[in-house]
Amino acid sequence: MDIFRIFHLQCARRLPALPGSHPCSRLHGHSFKVELVVTGDLDPVLGWVLDFADVEAAWQPIHAALDHRCLNDIDGLDNPTSENLAVWLWRELKPALSGLSAVTVMEAHDSGCTYRG
């Protein structure tokens, strides 16, 4: 069974690999929506896969590290595309969420990516 939790980040970034004529090569901001999916067996006693509070606890250090910051200043995010951010989030969260099965990063209401490790 899958459970999910949605979180939000307000971040600035620039995409340095793009030509200077591309608008995303300049510093700009996003209201990212991040969905974390955890897969596991339904506990027959507790009736859940994982306590949502455990997902929240794993997210808190990520939120503290990224929210209201420039992603380019974060180790490992020198080219912070949504795709690279999803991979970075996976690497940071997987040790705390062993059942993590997908990370979706949406940079706008109609565009994003999903990484499944």
GIPEMO-V373140 format. One record per run of one state. SS is the DSSP state (H for helix, E for strand, L for the rest). FROM is the first residue (numbers start at 1). LEN is the number of residues. If there is no record, write none. Layout:
SS&FROM&LEN + SS&FROM&LEN
This chain:
L&1&1 + E&2&12 + L&14&9 + H&23&3 + L&26&2 + E&28&12 + L&40&12 + H&52&15 + L&67&2 + E&69&2 + H&71&3 + L&74&8 + H&82&13 + L&95&5 + E&100&9 + L&109&2 + E&111&5 + L&116&2
